[in-house]
Amino acid sequence: MDHDAMDLAEARYELVISVDARRSGEYDDVDKQRMRERIYRVLEAAFTHAKVARDAVHMEDRGDGVLLSVAGRIAVTRLLGLWMVEVHENLRDENRGLSVPLGLRVGMHVGPVRHDGRGISGRAVDLACRLADSPLARRLLDAERADLVLVTSQSLYEDVVSSGGKFIEPAHYSSARLELKEGEVTAWFHLPGRPAPEIPTAAPAAPDADRADDVDDVDGVDDARDARDVSDARGADDAGGGDDAPDVDDARRVDGEDRADAPRAHYTVHGDMSQHSDNVYQQPVHIGRITGDAGRRKG
């Protein structure tokens, strides 16, 4: 029996790491290529110094970032500890002399991962990507003027981080609740080399501009673009001058004056509607649509 082939159909419990570049949409084509080269130098040098064998790491390019999974035979503490230290130091070296320093958001979670010929998949992968791409991770990176932010899942913090270890300081993590597509979750935020970050009381009203340029959205749908499309569609309706529901205040205005004694009205309309108030007609008037034989002119 081919055990390797059988393993391909089975989920493996692995550490998933999602790495995203800050504001990737602001790079032109030439600078984006250089940015990608820096990301790979930072990550690969960190694996070498942390003594993580390359055959234990699965790596996928995501355009403006990298998606990785690390085999279960490698201690997670090594990735959370020494590897993160090396990533931070390598990133600082790369940023020396750069007018626009490279910033990285890293999401981590441990869970079942399925491998196939095209890459990896599973809820563990989705969660790691959501954590790295969360608005709060973006906001912290900018607000703290940091090079790197690490976001771990609740289970990873409880199972590994909370116990501490070499280069792992639980007290340097802060928790926050995040609203993700799959629901609300608790995540833990860490800025390497700094005390526990202060979590803002409110998330930003809209995601950063570079979100529209991210190519690593888990479900292949750009959420920011979707929101803009909805807004544009509403704007188009308004520009056409036609609002499906009449203004409830229209019934309170006569000749441009507000009528305080007029009752407010609310309508739910499925089709055509005509509203008339305080009109005086000098001859018979038909109001409404004429359909069928009654609406045909006789010659």
C-alpha positions as CSV (number, residue, x, y, z in Angstrom):
1,M,0.0,0.0,0.0
2,D,1.2,3.5,-0.9
3,H,1.1,5.2,2.5
4,D,2.2,8.5,1.1
5,A,-0.7,8.6,-1.4
6,M,-3.1,7.7,1.4
7,D,-1.7,10.6,3.5
8,L,-2.6,13.1,0.8
9,A,-6.3,12.4,1.4
10,E,-6.0,12.9,5.2
11,A,-5.8,16.0,7.3
12,R,-2.5,16.6,9.1
13,Y,-2.3,18.6,12.3
14,E,0.1,21.5,11.4
15,L,1.0,25.0,12.3
16,V,-0.4,27.4,9.6
17,I,1.3,30.8,9.1
18,S,-0.1,33.5,6.9
19,V,2.2,36.4,6.1
20,D,0.9,39.6,4.5
21,A,2.7,42.8,3.4
22,R,1.5,46.1,4.7
23,R,-0.1,48.4,2.1
24,S,1.0,46.3,-0.9
25,G,-1.3,48.2,-3.2
26,E,0.8,51.3,-2.9
27,Y,3.8,49.7,-4.5
28,D,4.4,50.1,-8.3
29,D,5.3,47.0,-10.3
30,V,9.0,47.4,-9.9
31,D,8.9,48.0,-6.2
32,K,6.4,45.2,-5.6
33,Q,8.9,42.7,-7.1
34,R,11.6,44.0,-4.7
35,M,9.1,43.8,-1.8
36,R,8.4,40.1,-2.6
37,E,12.1,39.4,-2.7
38,R,12.6,41.0,0.7
39,I,9.7,38.9,2.2
40,Y,11.3,35.6,1.0
41,R,14.7,36.6,2.2
42,V,13.3,37.4,5.7
43,L,11.4,34.2,6.0
44,E,13.9,31.8,4.5
45,A,16.8,33.2,6.6
46,A,14.6,32.8,9.7
47,F,14.0,29.2,8.9
48,T,17.7,28.6,8.5
49,H,18.7,30.3,11.8
50,A,15.9,28.5,13.7
51,K,17.1,25.2,12.3
52,V,13.8,24.3,10.7
53,A,14.3,21.8,7.9
54,R,13.1,23.0,4.5
55,D,11.3,19.7,3.9
56,A,9.2,20.4,7.0
57,V,7.8,23.6,5.5
58,H,5.1,23.9,2.8
59,M,5.2,27.4,1.2
60,E,2.8,29.0,-1.2
61,D,3.2,32.4,-2.9
62,R,0.2,34.7,-2.4
63,G,1.3,37.7,-4.5
64,D,1.8,40.2,-1.7
65,G,2.5,37.6,1.0
66,V,3.2,33.9,1.7
67,L,1.1,31.1,3.1
68,L,3.0,28.4,5.0
69,S,2.3,25.2,7.0
70,V,4.9,23.5,9.2
71,A,4.9,19.8,9.8
72,G,3.9,18.6,13.3
73,R,7.3,17.1,13.9
74,I,8.6,20.7,14.4
75,A,7.9,22.1,17.9
76,V,5.5,25.0,17.7
77,T,7.4,26.8,20.4
78,R,10.4,27.1,18.0
79,L,8.2,28.9,15.5
80,L,6.6,31.2,18.1
81,G,9.9,31.8,19.8
82,L,13.2,31.7,17.9
83,W,11.7,31.8,14.4
84,M,9.7,35.0,15.2
85,V,12.8,36.6,16.7
86,E,14.7,35.9,13.5
87,V,11.9,37.2,11.3
88,H,11.8,40.4,13.3
89,E,15.6,40.9,13.2
90,N,15.8,40.1,9.5
91,L,13.0,42.5,8.8
92,R,14.8,45.3,10.6
93,D,17.9,44.6,8.6
94,E,15.9,44.8,5.3
95,N,14.3,48.0,6.3
96,R,17.5,49.9,7.0
97,G,17.8,52.8,4.6
98,L,14.4,52.2,3.0
99,S,12.2,55.3,2.7
100,V,9.1,53.0,2.8
101,P,9.9,50.2,5.3
102,L,8.4,46.8,4.7
103,G,5.7,45.9,7.3
104,L,4.4,42.4,7.8
105,R,1.3,41.0,9.5
106,V,1.6,37.3,10.6
107,G,-1.3,35.1,11.5
108,M,-0.8,31.7,13.3
109,H,-3.1,28.8,14.1
110,V,-2.7,25.1,14.6
111,G,-5.3,22.7,13.2
112,P,-6.1,20.1,10.6
113,V,-4.6,20.9,7.1
114,R,-5.3,19.0,3.9
115,H,-2.6,19.0,1.1
116,D,-3.2,18.4,-2.6
117,G,-1.4,19.1,-5.8
118,R,-2.4,22.8,-5.7
119,G,-1.6,23.6,-2.0
120,I,-3.3,23.5,1.4
121,S,-6.8,24.0,2.6
122,G,-9.0,23.7,5.7
123,R,-10.5,25.8,8.4
124,A,-7.2,26.2,10.1
125,V,-5.8,27.8,6.9
126,D,-8.8,30.1,6.7
127,L,-8.5,31.3,10.3
128,A,-4.7,32.0,10.0
129,C,-5.4,34.1,6.9
130,R,-8.3,36.0,8.6
131,L,-6.2,36.8,11.6
132,A,-3.3,38.2,9.5
133,D,-5.8,40.2,7.4
134,S,-7.9,41.5,10.2
135,P,-8.5,45.3,10.4
136,L,-7.1,45.4,13.9
137,A,-3.8,43.9,12.8
138,R,-3.6,46.5,10.1
139,R,-4.4,49.3,12.5
140,L,-1.9,48.2,15.2
141,L,0.9,48.0,12.6
142,D,0.3,51.6,11.6
143,A,-0.6,53.1,15.0
144,E,2.4,51.6,16.7
145,R,4.8,52.4,13.7
146,A,5.9,48.8,13.9
147,D,7.6,46.5,11.4
148,L,5.8,43.4,12.5
149,V,2.6,42.2,14.2
150,L,1.9,38.7,15.2
151,V,-1.7,37.5,15.7
152,T,-2.4,34.1,17.2
153,S,-5.7,32.2,17.6
154,Q,-7.2,31.7,21.1
155,S,-6.4,28.0,21.1
156,L,-2.7,28.5,20.1
157,Y,-2.3,31.1,22.8
158,E,-3.9,28.8,25.5
159,D,-2.0,25.7,24.4
160,V,1.4,27.1,23.7
161,V,1.9,30.9,24.3
162,S,0.4,30.9,27.8
163,S,3.0,28.4,29.1
164,G,5.9,30.6,27.9
165,G,9.2,29.3,26.7
166,K,12.4,30.5,25.1
167,F,11.7,33.9,23.5
168,I,7.9,33.5,24.3
169,E,6.5,36.1,26.7
170,P,2.8,35.6,27.4
171,A,2.7,39.0,29.2
172,H,3.6,40.7,25.9
173,Y,0.4,39.6,24.2
174,S,-3.0,41.4,24.3
175,S,-6.4,39.9,23.4
176,A,-9.2,41.3,21.4
177,R,-12.5,40.1,20.0
178,L,-12.7,40.0,16.2
179,E,-15.7,39.8,13.9
180,L,-14.7,37.5,11.1
181,K,-16.9,36.0,8.2
182,E,-17.2,32.8,10.2
183,G,-18.2,34.6,13.4
184,E,-16.7,36.3,16.4
185,V,-13.4,34.9,17.7
186,T,-10.8,35.9,20.3
187,A,-7.3,36.6,19.0
188,W,-4.0,37.6,20.7
189,F,-1.8,40.4,19.4
190,H,2.0,40.7,19.8
191,L,4.5,43.3,18.6
192,P,7.9,41.5,18.8
193,G,10.4,43.4,20.9
194,R,7.7,45.5,22.6
195,P,5.4,45.3,25.6
196,A,1.8,44.1,25.2
197,P,0.1,46.4,22.7
198,E,-2.8,48.6,23.8
199,I,-5.9,47.5,21.9
200,P,-8.0,50.3,20.5
201,T,-11.5,50.5,21.9
202,A,-13.1,50.6,18.4
203,A,-12.0,49.1,15.1
204,P,-11.7,51.4,12.0
205,A,-14.9,52.1,10.1
206,A,-13.4,50.9,6.8
207,P,-10.5,48.7,6.0
208,D,-7.2,50.1,4.6
209,A,-7.0,51.0,0.9
210,D,-4.6,48.2,0.2
211,R,-7.3,45.6,1.0
212,A,-8.7,46.0,-2.4
213,D,-5.4,45.0,-3.9
214,D,-4.8,41.9,-1.8
215,V,-4.8,38.7,-3.8
216,D,-4.8,36.4,-0.8
217,D,-8.4,36.7,0.3
218,V,-9.3,33.3,1.4
219,D,-12.6,32.9,-0.5
220,G,-11.4,34.8,-3.6
221,V,-13.8,37.7,-2.9
222,D,-12.5,41.1,-2.2
223,D,-14.7,42.4,0.7
224,A,-13.7,46.0,0.3
225,R,-14.5,46.0,-3.4
226,D,-17.9,44.4,-2.6
227,A,-18.7,47.2,-0.2
228,R,-17.8,49.8,-2.8
229,D,-19.9,48.1,-5.4
230,V,-22.9,48.2,-3.1
231,S,-22.2,51.9,-2.4
232,D,-21.9,52.6,-6.1
233,A,-25.2,50.8,-6.8
234,R,-27.0,52.9,-4.2
235,G,-25.4,56.1,-5.6
236,A,-26.6,55.2,-9.1
237,D,-30.2,54.7,-7.8
238,D,-30.1,58.2,-6.2
239,A,-28.6,59.8,-9.3
240,G,-31.6,58.5,-11.3
241,G,-33.9,60.6,-9.2
242,G,-36.1,57.6,-8.4
243,D,-36.5,56.3,-4.9
244,D,-38.6,53.2,-4.6
245,A,-40.1,54.4,-1.4
246,P,-41.5,58.0,-1.2
247,D,-40.1,60.4,1.4
248,V,-42.3,60.1,4.5
249,D,-41.9,63.8,5.1
250,D,-43.4,64.7,1.7
251,A,-47.0,64.4,3.1
252,R,-46.1,67.0,5.7
253,R,-45.1,69.7,3.2
254,V,-47.6,72.0,1.3
255,D,-46.2,74.8,-0.9
256,G,-42.8,74.3,0.7
257,E,-44.1,74.8,4.2
258,D,-44.0,72.1,6.9
259,R,-47.4,71.1,8.3
260,A,-47.0,70.3,12.0
261,D,-50.5,68.9,12.2
262,A,-50.1,66.4,9.4
263,P,-49.6,62.8,10.6
264,R,-46.4,61.1,9.5
265,A,-46.9,58.3,7.1
266,H,-44.9,55.2,6.3
267,Y,-45.4,53.1,3.1
268,T,-44.2,49.8,1.9
269,V,-44.7,49.8,-1.9
270,H,-44.4,46.9,-4.3
271,G,-45.1,48.5,-7.6
272,D,-46.2,52.0,-8.7
273,M,-47.5,54.6,-6.3
274,S,-48.9,58.1,-6.5
275,Q,-49.4,60.3,-3.5
276,H,-51.6,63.5,-3.6
277,S,-52.3,65.9,-0.8
278,D,-54.7,68.9,-0.6
279,N,-55.3,69.2,-4.3
280,V,-58.4,71.0,-5.8
281,Y,-59.6,69.7,-9.2
282,Q,-62.0,71.8,-11.5
283,Q,-63.1,68.8,-13.6
284,P,-63.2,65.0,-13.4
285,V,-59.7,63.5,-13.0
286,H,-58.5,59.9,-13.3
287,I,-55.5,59.0,-11.1
288,G,-53.7,55.7,-11.6
289,R,-52.6,53.4,-14.4
290,I,-55.0,52.5,-17.2
291,T,-54.5,48.9,-18.4
292,G,-56.3,46.5,-20.7
293,D,-59.1,47.5,-23.1
294,A,-60.0,50.5,-21.1
295,G,-56.6,52.0,-21.9
296,R,-56.9,51.7,-25.7
297,R,-58.0,54.7,-27.8
298,K,-60.9,54.1,-30.1
299,G,-60.5,55.4,-33.6
